[in-house]
């Protein structure tokens, strides 16, 4: 949980910085080759980080049926990205903590309402 908390807090922290938010908005809206490449590099690095977090949790016996890294990233950070890039609503630490809790629950128990 600590590694996931650090990861989500890192994403939230960077998106609290106005120039970073503005850069992220511009990269999301552009579809030229450089922007597509930059998004791919960003995504691939985050997936690599979260894959390591998942693998370590598996090795410690914390996860038996781990989610994919991309699914965990989506659950952990999508609401933060939504607030930062679309709604401009604030995301205080209690909001970020709820996302961490949701991601932890997802990692341990899988998606709800399926099956």
PyMOL commands that set and color helices and strands:
alter all, ss='L'
color gray80, all
select helices_A, chain A and resi 2-15+18-29+33-59+69-87+93-109
alter helices_A, ss='H'
color red, helices_A
deselect
rebuild
show_as cartoon
